[in-house]
Structures are given as C-alpha cells and as structure tokens.
Amino acid sequence: MKEDVNESTTVAESEGRSYSAPALEKGLDILETLCHSELPLTQKDIAQRLGRSVSEIYRMIACLVSRNYLTLVDENTYGVTTKLFELAHINPPTHRLLTEAMPIMQRLAGQLDQSCHLTVYGQGKQVVLCKVDTPSGMGFAVRAGSELDVLISASGRVLLAFQDEETRKLRLEESLQRRPEQANPQIDNLLAAIRATGYESVPSVQVRGLYAISFPVLDTQGRAIAALTIPYAERIDQVQRPSIPQVTDALGLAAKALSERVGGRVSSTTLQKAN
C-alpha cells in the first residue's frame, strides 16, 4: 500500500513538472547542438556546449547512433545523418503550409473582396506559393509562381525583418547581389520598425495607386516562414468598401490563424493587432 501511495505521489509530481523527460531532453539537446554546428563534434565538445559531463551524454549519443540520427564521422567526432531531413520531408512543411493557408486565404478574400497571396524567401527573391483572387473578379493580383523583389516590397521586408540577425544579414546580402540598385542605407531602421509594429503597411513603389499590407507567418522560433499579403486596390465604384485599417485588422487575424495552424508562434505585436 505504501508503494502505491509513493507511486501516485511520483505521478502527481511528474504532472506538476509538465511531464518532464530528462533523457529525451538530453537527446534533443545533442541533436540541436550538432545541427547548429558547421563541423562534427567530439563527445567532449558536445558536453561542454551543453554544460554537462561526458558520462551524462554518452548513452544518449550511443542511442542516437544506433537509431541512425547521428554517425561517427571519424575516430571520435559525430555528425548528423540525413534521417532528420528524410523524416521532415515525409510531411513537407511547404505542403502543410499550403494546405492550411488556402481556406484561410479564401475566407479573407471573400470577406474583403481583395486578392491575397502567400510568399516565401528563396536566394535573394520571393516566390509566390499561392494566391486567391477577388471574388468579384476585379482587382489587382499576382500570379502563383511569380518571383518578386525583396528589398522594395512590403512582403519582402517582412520576410527579412522577422529573422535572427545572422539569417537577416545573409538574406540582405543575397538580395543586394540580385538587385544592387535597391540598396537602402536605412534598411536596418526600416526592418526594426517592422519588427516593432508586427507587420508592414506602405504604398506600393511598383504599382501606382496600390497599397501593400503584409504580415508574417511565424514558426516556433518566431521567425517568418512566409508572408501573407494583400495588395490593396481601392474600388471607387463601391460605396461600402473596406478601409485600409479594416483590411489590416482582418489580415492580421488571418496571419495569426495561419501561424497557429502550422504550429508557429505569434509575436506580441502581431497578437495585439490581430485582437
């Protein structure tokens, strides 16, 4: 009976710790450390980076090697195999993003009678993954598969703004290599302002009379994996047309919903705007 009570107490304590799993956490820490390293690491290197002893991680590494997540690169260094990559592509993130995005975008376009599109970053440019036209058939829209500039567009700057510093710097360099004439000495200040606001909303510098509003779709680390954008075209023949603030609110809610649907994190500024 005493053992049953102790067992129940242990379970209750575990629940209070949110089901802590130290062994699993150590294994995941090892994988993440090696994934972030450009070179293979020894057990001593891994232990030092994690603030643990070699004896604490020895069995974890042996298990990860036996399950083919890690491989012994040479006599004493370890690297990540392609297994994580293979598992990730069983359910490709882009496929899931498109699956979740389309119904949200269709509702958004129907609600506002404005087109919307979803873009992702790639090698100094944006690619339009998908788009939904205006239900009325009259308005501005971009073609799915189109390649768009990064530095001068609202969606491109959103994709740059919501990144870690190293990734942002790399993408700026790639974008400038592709379009050196679009260099802007104020770009860092612009991106900082976008991060603080949670989105970008500016008159288009490419199409006269168009207003671009773009929100990030965020991953678990708060980084933009895509940008959801409305190229707002004002219909002068509509009496009760949605205003730019109304469009911004609706777009913010849609971006928030999409971020949540793909398991991402919503920034506090985006959340405030969406609410």
C-alpha positions as CSV (number, residue, x, y, z in Angstrom):
1,M,0.0,0.0,0.0
2,K,2.8,2.3,0.9
3,E,4.4,1.7,-2.5
4,D,1.1,2.5,-4.2
5,V,0.9,5.9,-2.4
6,N,4.5,6.7,-3.3
7,E,3.9,5.8,-6.9
8,S,0.8,8.0,-7.0
9,T,2.8,10.9,-5.5
10,T,5.5,10.4,-8.1
11,V,3.0,10.6,-10.9
12,A,1.4,13.7,-9.4
13,E,4.8,15.3,-9.1
14,S,5.6,14.4,-12.7
15,E,2.4,16.0,-13.8
16,G,3.3,19.1,-11.9
17,R,6.6,19.3,-13.8
18,S,4.7,19.2,-17.1
19,Y,5.8,15.6,-17.8
20,S,9.5,16.3,-17.6
21,A,11.6,13.8,-19.6
22,P,15.3,14.5,-18.8
23,A,16.6,11.7,-21.1
24,L,14.6,12.9,-24.1
25,E,15.6,16.5,-23.4
26,K,19.3,15.5,-23.4
27,G,18.9,13.6,-26.6
28,L,17.2,16.6,-28.3
29,D,19.8,19.0,-26.9
30,I,22.5,16.8,-28.5
31,L,20.7,16.8,-31.9
32,E,20.1,20.5,-31.8
33,T,23.8,21.2,-30.9
34,L,25.1,19.1,-33.8
35,C,22.6,20.6,-36.2
36,H,23.8,24.1,-35.3
37,S,27.5,23.2,-35.7
38,E,29.1,23.5,-39.1
39,L,31.7,20.8,-38.1
40,P,31.4,17.4,-36.5
41,L,31.9,17.4,-32.7
42,T,33.5,15.1,-30.2
43,Q,31.7,13.9,-27.1
44,K,33.8,16.3,-25.1
45,D,32.8,19.2,-27.4
46,I,29.1,18.4,-27.1
47,A,29.3,18.0,-23.4
48,Q,31.0,21.4,-23.0
49,R,28.4,23.2,-25.2
50,L,25.6,21.7,-23.1
51,G,27.2,22.3,-19.8
52,R,27.2,18.5,-19.0
53,S,29.7,15.8,-18.3
54,V,30.7,13.3,-21.0
55,S,29.2,10.5,-18.8
56,E,25.8,12.2,-18.9
57,I,25.6,12.2,-22.7
58,Y,27.5,9.0,-23.6
59,R,24.4,6.7,-23.6
60,M,22.3,9.3,-25.4
61,I,24.9,9.6,-28.2
62,A,25.1,5.8,-28.5
63,C,21.3,5.5,-28.8
64,L,21.2,8.3,-31.4
65,V,23.9,6.5,-33.4
66,S,22.1,3.1,-33.2
67,R,18.9,4.8,-34.4
68,N,20.8,6.4,-37.3
69,Y,20.3,10.0,-36.2
70,L,24.0,10.5,-35.7
71,T,27.0,9.0,-37.3
72,L,30.6,8.6,-36.3
73,V,32.4,10.8,-38.8
74,D,35.9,9.7,-37.8
75,E,37.5,8.1,-34.8
76,N,36.0,10.4,-32.2
77,T,33.7,13.0,-33.8
78,Y,30.0,12.8,-34.5
79,G,27.7,14.4,-37.1
80,V,24.0,14.4,-38.0
81,T,22.8,12.0,-40.7
82,T,20.2,12.7,-43.3
83,K,17.5,10.9,-41.2
84,L,16.0,14.2,-39.8
85,F,15.9,15.6,-43.3
86,E,14.1,12.4,-44.6
87,L,11.6,12.5,-41.8
88,A,10.9,16.2,-42.3
89,H,10.1,15.5,-46.0
90,I,7.6,12.7,-45.3
91,N,5.3,15.6,-44.5
92,P,6.8,18.6,-46.3
93,P,6.4,21.9,-44.4
94,T,5.5,23.7,-47.7
95,H,2.7,21.2,-48.4
96,R,1.3,21.7,-44.9
97,L,1.6,25.5,-45.2
98,L,-0.4,25.5,-48.5
99,T,-3.0,23.1,-47.1
100,E,-3.6,25.3,-44.1
101,A,-3.3,28.6,-46.0
102,M,-5.8,28.1,-48.8
103,P,-9.1,28.0,-46.7
104,I,-7.9,31.0,-44.6
105,M,-7.0,33.0,-47.7
106,Q,-10.3,32.1,-49.4
107,R,-12.2,33.4,-46.4
108,L,-10.1,36.5,-46.3
109,A,-10.6,37.3,-50.0
110,G,-14.3,36.8,-49.7
111,Q,-14.6,38.9,-46.6
112,L,-12.7,41.9,-48.1
113,D,-13.2,41.4,-51.8
114,Q,-9.4,41.8,-52.2
115,S,-6.9,39.4,-53.5
116,C,-4.2,38.0,-51.2
117,H,-1.1,35.9,-51.8
118,L,1.5,34.0,-49.8
119,T,5.2,34.3,-50.4
120,V,8.4,32.6,-49.2
121,Y,12.0,33.7,-49.4
122,G,14.5,31.9,-51.7
123,Q,18.0,33.0,-52.7
124,G,17.6,36.8,-52.8
125,K,14.0,36.8,-54.1
126,Q,10.4,35.9,-53.1
127,V,8.3,33.2,-54.7
128,V,4.5,33.4,-54.7
129,L,3.4,30.0,-53.3
130,C,-0.3,30.6,-53.8
131,K,-2.8,33.4,-54.3
132,V,-6.6,33.9,-54.1
133,D,-8.3,36.3,-56.5
134,T,-11.0,38.8,-55.6
135,P,-14.5,37.1,-55.7
136,S,-15.8,39.9,-57.8
137,G,-13.1,39.3,-60.4
138,M,-11.9,42.9,-60.4
139,G,-8.8,43.9,-58.6
140,F,-5.0,43.5,-58.5
141,A,-3.4,40.1,-58.1
142,V,-0.1,38.4,-58.6
143,R,0.4,35.1,-60.4
144,A,1.3,32.0,-58.4
145,G,5.0,31.0,-59.0
146,S,6.0,34.6,-59.7
147,E,9.3,35.9,-58.4
148,L,9.2,39.2,-56.5
149,D,11.8,41.6,-55.3
150,V,12.6,41.5,-51.6
151,L,14.0,44.9,-50.6
152,I,11.4,47.2,-52.1
153,S,8.3,45.2,-51.3
154,A,6.2,45.0,-48.1
155,S,6.2,41.2,-48.1
156,G,9.9,41.0,-48.8
157,R,10.8,43.3,-45.9
158,V,8.5,41.3,-43.6
159,L,10.4,38.1,-44.6
160,L,13.7,39.9,-43.7
161,A,12.5,41.6,-40.5
162,F,11.3,38.5,-38.7
163,Q,14.6,36.6,-38.7
164,D,17.5,36.1,-36.4
165,E,20.4,38.6,-37.0
166,E,22.6,36.1,-38.9
167,T,19.9,35.0,-41.2
168,R,18.7,38.5,-41.8
169,K,22.2,39.6,-42.7
170,L,22.7,36.7,-45.2
171,R,19.4,37.4,-46.9
172,L,20.2,41.1,-47.2
173,E,23.4,40.2,-48.9
174,E,21.7,37.8,-51.3
175,S,19.0,40.3,-52.1
176,L,21.5,43.0,-52.8
177,Q,23.6,40.7,-55.0
178,R,20.4,40.1,-57.1
179,R,19.3,43.8,-57.1
180,P,22.2,46.0,-56.1
181,E,20.3,49.1,-57.3
182,Q,17.8,48.6,-54.5
183,A,20.3,49.3,-51.7
184,N,18.9,51.4,-49.0
185,P,21.1,52.8,-46.2
186,Q,18.0,53.0,-43.9
187,I,17.1,49.3,-44.4
188,D,18.1,48.3,-40.8
189,N,15.9,51.0,-39.3
190,L,13.0,50.0,-41.6
191,L,13.3,46.4,-40.6
192,A,13.5,47.3,-36.9
193,A,10.3,49.4,-37.3
194,I,8.5,46.4,-38.9
195,R,9.5,44.1,-36.1
196,A,8.2,46.6,-33.5
197,T,4.9,47.1,-35.4
198,G,4.4,43.4,-36.2
199,Y,3.7,44.0,-39.9
200,E,4.4,46.3,-42.9
201,S,1.8,48.7,-44.5
202,V,3.0,51.1,-47.2
203,P,2.0,52.5,-50.6
204,S,3.4,50.3,-53.3
205,V,6.6,51.6,-55.0
206,Q,5.9,49.4,-58.0
207,V,2.3,50.0,-58.9
208,R,0.8,53.4,-58.6
209,G,-2.4,53.6,-56.5
210,L,-1.8,50.3,-54.8
211,Y,-1.3,49.8,-51.1
212,A,0.6,46.8,-49.7
213,I,-0.1,45.3,-46.3
214,S,1.8,42.2,-45.2
215,F,2.0,40.1,-42.0
216,P,4.5,37.3,-41.2
217,V,3.6,33.7,-40.8
218,L,5.8,32.6,-37.9
219,D,7.5,29.3,-36.9
220,T,8.1,28.1,-33.4
221,Q,11.1,30.4,-33.0
222,G,9.1,33.5,-34.1
223,R,10.8,33.6,-37.5
224,A,8.9,34.3,-40.7
225,I,8.5,31.2,-42.8
226,A,6.1,33.1,-45.2
227,A,4.4,36.5,-45.7
228,L,0.7,36.8,-46.1
229,T,0.0,39.9,-48.2
230,I,-2.9,41.9,-49.6
231,P,-2.2,44.3,-52.4
232,Y,-5.0,46.7,-51.5
233,A,-6.7,48.2,-54.6
234,E,-9.4,50.7,-53.8
235,R,-12.6,50.3,-55.8
236,I,-14.1,53.7,-56.5
237,D,-17.4,52.2,-57.6
238,Q,-18.1,50.5,-54.2
239,V,-19.9,52.6,-51.6
240,Q,-19.1,50.3,-48.6
241,R,-15.6,49.3,-49.4
242,P,-13.3,48.1,-46.5
243,S,-10.8,50.7,-45.4
244,I,-7.1,50.1,-45.0
245,P,-7.4,49.8,-41.2
246,Q,-10.2,47.2,-41.6
247,V,-8.1,45.3,-44.1
248,T,-5.1,45.4,-41.8
249,D,-7.2,44.0,-38.9
250,A,-8.6,41.2,-41.0
251,L,-5.2,40.3,-42.5
252,G,-3.6,40.3,-39.0
253,L,-6.2,37.8,-37.8
254,A,-5.7,35.6,-40.8
255,A,-1.9,35.6,-40.4
256,K,-2.3,34.8,-36.7
257,A,-4.6,31.9,-37.5
258,L,-2.2,30.5,-40.1
259,S,0.8,30.8,-37.8
260,E,-1.1,28.8,-35.2
261,R,-2.3,26.2,-37.7
262,V,1.3,25.4,-38.7
263,G,2.4,25.3,-35.1
264,G,4.1,28.6,-35.0
265,R,4.4,31.4,-32.5
266,V,2.5,34.7,-32.8
267,S,4.5,37.8,-31.8
268,S,3.0,40.0,-29.1
269,T,2.7,42.9,-31.5
270,T,1.0,40.8,-34.1
271,L,-1.3,39.4,-31.5
272,Q,-2.2,42.8,-30.2
273,K,-3.0,44.0,-33.8
274,A,-5.0,40.8,-34.5
275,N,-7.1,41.3,-31.4
